[in-house]
Amino acid sequence: DMTSGYPAAAATVRRDAAQVSAGALTAAAKADPTLRSRYDETGLRLLLRDAELLAERLAMCLGGGGVRWLSDYAEWIGPIERRRGVVLGDLAALCAGMVEALEPSLGADELAAARRALDAAANVFRRNGRVAGDRHKRNAFLKWMYKGV
């Protein structure tokens, strides 16, 4: 039932998806200044599109009162983002930035529900970011130790 949670908050997130996603990308870039240097303009636009899709899934979570839609979506897009060369940690940073972007427009209970859904998705991104093929920075000591293996 998509009205069992916070349908008004879901409508707000859907209506302001472009502003929320832009604010999330700005907050993620502020938290990690190397984000802008790792992606060209096309890559940043794709991250902005990814943030808009995260906002749509977040609206589903807020409307339905659960975290399943966003955490399942995080599981599904991991291989696609990895193929595009996107570090899954950057998507986790987008989730954290989305919480910052939503703070002024949601109430306390609605923001807590949004934070639960976004934290669940960020945990999925961090867990799947440890899988081989993700382009995150490796541990230098382990890289040196296993160099000849």
Secondary structure by P-SEA (a helix, b strand, c coil): ccccccaaaaaaaaaaaaaaaaaaaaaaaaacccccccccaaaaaaaaaaaaaaaaaaaaaaaaccaaaaaaaaaaaaaaaaaacccaaaaaaaaaaaaaaacccccaaaaaaaaaaaaaaaaaaaaacccccccccccaaaaaaaccc
